[in-house]
Amino acid sequence: MKVEIGHGSGGRLTRELIEELFLKHFDFSELHTLSDATYLQGFEKIAITTDSYVVQPIFFPGGDIGKLSVSGTVNDLTVSGSIPNYITASFILEEGLDFSELERVVSSMAKTAKEAGVKIVAGDTKVVERGKCDKLYINTTGVGRVVKELSPKLVEPGDLIIVSGSVGEHGISISLAREEFEVETEVKSDCAPLNSLLVPLFKYEGLKFMRDATRGGLATVVVELASCANLGALLYEEKIPVREDVKFICDMLGYDPLYLANEGKAVIVVSKEEADSVLKELRSHPLGKEASVIGEITGQSGVFLKTKVGGLRRLELLDEDPLPRIC
């Protein structure tokens, strides 16, 4: 068996790699939740997360690898119920990379960190020979102060599922930036730090789960949530916000927007009693104006989508993302 590109795409192959190899050797209880960030035992409510960014191309409509790396780290901490504080950043640079491109990325990281209210406090730099790396890769680690512990285990039948905005923009933006298709569009990546949008939700007792819908998209998040909670979910296609230009391009290229990566959208599970309040709070923020209740948690196993024509479609984990190197 050899590593395939699909092992890095967030689908079924990624899950198998983690469960059958990494957890086999890294057998620590903190890892077994497979959440975006881990709560550290023995510390005063600290969450930690780490991630690597290999997006290609490194500049795309709506963002770049620098903005993406800071936003992704901030978002992983935030959806785990913590307030992001510090980030480390390590760079793998390709020999021959233009300094102007590197400075553009670093400047973008600094701007995004300032926007998110986090500090970049440590890092490392390595250079590899020409052709051994696609310009540059970034690895980050983030640390935050836990305010509200969230978990799939808190989710119950009857809870409502909210998405903080329209889905699929990041995946389409990257696809078109690769110039594989001659399509003119205004679609930009939704890449953004979400802590200013999501931290105010921590005050709601009925807030139970959050996850940013990155690799694998909205559908993957809900399928994994249902699996971890030993429950099911029913989503309503007509309530899931998707931009018309994203729908058009998906139809043309054969993509499913429910499985496309997002870098500025969160899936939120909240009690039915507080759903209206949470939705109102989200919609009052510029990043949450299109927030919508898109479904509910059910007692039966499996995740189903009620289509616009009234049928039921079962949602599963994809073997691999149709767009690798998306983040």
HELIX and SHEET records of a PDB file:
HELIX    1   1 ILE A    5  GLY A    8  5                                   4    
HELIX    2   2 ARG A   12  LEU A   17  1                                   6    
HELIX    3   3 ILE A   18  PHE A   22  3                                   5    
HELIX    4   4 LEU A   23  HIS A   25  1                                   3    
HELIX    5   5 SER A   29  LEU A   31  5                                   3    
HELIX    6   6 ILE A   65  THR A   78  1                                  14    
HELIX    7   7 PHE A   99  ALA A  116  1                                  18    
HELIX    8   8 PRO A  152  LEU A  154  5                                   3    
HELIX    9   9 GLU A  169  ALA A  177  1                                   9    
HELIX   10  10 ASN A  195  LEU A  198  1                                   4    
HELIX   11  11 VAL A  199  LYS A  203  5                                   5    
HELIX   12  12 GLY A  217  ALA A  229  1                                  13    
HELIX   13  13 GLU A  237  LYS A  239  5                                   3    
HELIX   14  14 GLU A  244  LEU A  253  1                                  10    
HELIX   15  15 PRO A  257  TYR A  259  5                                   3    
HELIX   16  16 LYS A  272  GLU A  274  5                                   3    
HELIX   17  17 ALA A  275  ARG A  283  1                                   9    
HELIX   18  18 PRO A  286  GLY A  288  5                                   3    
SHEET    1   A 5 THR A  38  LEU A  40  0                                        
SHEET    2   A 5 ILE A  46  TYR A  53 -1                                        
SHEET    3   A 5 LEU A 136  VAL A 146 -1                                        
SHEET    4   A 5 SER A  82  GLU A  94 -1                                        
SHEET    5   A 5 LYS A 119  VAL A 128  1                                        
SHEET    1   B 2 PHE A  59  PHE A  60  0                                        
SHEET    2   B 2 GLY A  63  ASP A  64 -1                                        
SHEET    1   C 7 LEU A 207  ASP A 212  0                                        
SHEET    2   C 7 ALA A 266  VAL A 270 -1                                        
SHEET    3   C 7 LEU A 160  VAL A 163 -1                                        
SHEET    4   C 7 SER A 292  THR A 298 -1                                        
SHEET    5   C 7 GLY A 232  TYR A 236 -1                                        
SHEET    6   C 7 GLY A 302  LYS A 306  1                                        
SHEET    7   C 7 LEU A 312  LEU A 315 -1                                        
END                                                                             
